[in-house]
Amino acid sequence: MKRFSMIREFHLADWFTLGNAVCGTGALFSMMSYIGSANVMHVYFASALVFAALVFDVLDGRIARWRQKASLLGKELDSLADVISFGVAPAIIGYGCGMRGLYDRVLLAYFVACGVSRLARYNVTAETMSGGTGKVTHFEGTPIPTSFAIVLLLAIAAWQGALGPQLWFGEWRIAGHVLHPLTLVYGISGSLMISRIRIPKP
């Protein structure tokens, strides 16, 4: 059983973090199902799973503080789970909802890259930002889970039937390639994540 000893090292909070990752992965599967079937229920499922991932993300931190048990493993798990649920999943939801032009894909990839960079910066600066107290008092740049706002926006679009060719604000054709103006929200969100804006941490 030593081969599975890593599992025994998980704290309770780590299992909630894994729940975050599983929900994010489920959202990806749901969007792949939507692309294959055009059944809008899969968009709703994907959005609900990202929300569930957000709940797990909030709870894992609270549980770690309540039990006063945190680890480097848990910290890494949290970042990796967040990349899936609040970086890759929202980008794929956008792609599935109709943001499939060349410029759309560039912006979606930029958004994911910003999310990864934001998490990496937090991991290496958290100790400095805590001022030696062990508690980080503020975020630098918007936290990656704020991308749920985009997912919620697209869920509303799906509810209104504004997907694919009916996507809000239509499309622009620039130099022979397509950009959906709605994709710009991903560019804005990504830029805010890597900004130096200070946001108090609850």
N, C-alpha and C positions, 0 to 999 in steps of 0.2 A: 504493500500500500504506500510505500515511500514515494512511488512514482506520482502519486496524487497528493503529495504533502502540501503543495501550494494552495490547494482548495481549503485545507484546514487552517491556513494562515489568514484567510479572508476574515475581516471584521464584518459585523452586521451591515454597516454603511456600505461596504464594498458590494454586497449583494444588491443593494438598491442602485448602485452605480451600474452594475451589470444589467439591471432592469432597464435603465436608461438606454444602454447600448442595444439591448434586444428590441426595445420599442422603435428606436431609430432604424434598425435593420428591417423591422417589419414594415415601416413606412416606405422603405425602398422597394420591398416586394410588392406592396400595394400599388405603387405607382407603375411598376413594370406590368402589373396586371391591368391597370387602366390603359396603358399604351397599347396593350394587346387586345383589349376588349371594348374600350371606349365606354365602359360602365362607370358612370360618375360616382357611384358608391365607393369605388376604390380610392377616389380623391378624398372623400370624407373619412374613410378608414385611415388613410395616410396622415391626414391632418390630426385626427384623434390620437393616433399613435405618437406623433410629435408632442402633442399636449401631455400625454401620459409620460413621455420621456422627461418633459419639463417638471412634472410632479415628482418623479423619481430623483431628478437632479436637485430639487429643493430639499427633499427629504434626506438624501444621503448626507448632505452637509449638516443638517439639524441633528441627525442621529449621531454623527461623528462627534459633534460638540457635546451632545447630551451624555454620551458614553465616555467622552474624553479619550477616544481612541482614534488616532489618525496615523497614517503611515505613508511612506513614500510610494508604496504600491498603490494605495488608494488615490493618491494625488495623480499618478500617471493614468490609472484607470479612468478617473474623472475626465481628464483632458481627452483621452482617446474616445470615450463615450460621447463627449460633447461634439467632437469633430463629426462623428457619424450622425447624431441626432439633430444638431443645430447648424451643421455646415453642409455635409453631403446631402442629407435628406431634403432640406428646403430647396437646395439647388436642383435636385432631381424632380421635386414636385413642380418647380417652375418650368423645367424642361418638359415634363409630361403635360403640363397645362397649356403648352403651346409656344413656349419661348425656345424655339429650335433654330432660329437663324444663326448665321455665323457670329454676328456681334452679340447676340443673346448668349451664345455658348462662351464667348470670351468673358462676358460680364459674370456669368455664373461661375466660371472657373476662378475669376478674380475674387469673387465673394468667398469661395471655399479657401483660397490661398490666404485671404485676410483673416479668416477665422482660425486657421492653423497658426498663423503668425501671432495673432492675438493671444492664443492659449500658450504658445511657447514663451512669449514675452512675460506673461503673468507667472509662469512657472519659475522663470529665472530671476524675477524681480520681487516676488512675493515676500521674501525674507527682508529685503531692503525696505519695502513699503510698510512692513509691519512695525518698523522702528524698534526692533528688538523685543517687542511685546508678545510676538507670536500670533497676533491678530492683525490682519490686513484691514486698514480703515477705509480704503477707497479702491475703486477700479480705475485703471488707466485705459481709456477707450471703452466703448460700450461692450458689455459682456455678450458672448456669442449666443446665449439663450434668447436674447432679444429678437433673434431671427424668427421666433415663433410668431411675431407680429406679421411677418410676410406670409407665413403659412396660413394664418387666420384670414388675411386679405384674399388669398387665393381660394380658400374654402368658401368665402362669400361670393367670389366670382363664379365658382362652380355652382353654387346654389342658384345664382342668377342666370346660369347657362352661358356665361361669358368665358368660354374656353376655346382653345384652338383658333379658328378664323374669327371667332366672336370676342376674342380677348380684348379687354378694355383698352381704349386709345389706339386700337388698330396696329398698323405696322408702318415702318419707314423703310424705304429701299435706298441704300447708300452704296454707291459704287458696285451695284449689282448684287449686293448682299442685304439680308433682312435684319432689322432691329425692331423689336417690339418696345415701345417707350416704357411699358410697365416694368421691363427688366431693369430699368435704371434704379429701381428701389433696391435691387441687390447691390449695385455699385455704391449707392449711398450708404447702405448698411455696412458693407465691407469697409468702406473708408472710415466710417465712424468707429469701427472696431479697432483699427490700427492708429487712430488719432491719439493725441495726448490729452484729450478731455478727461478731467477727473470727475468721477462719479462716486459719491459716498456709498460705502458698502453697508447694507442693513445689518 
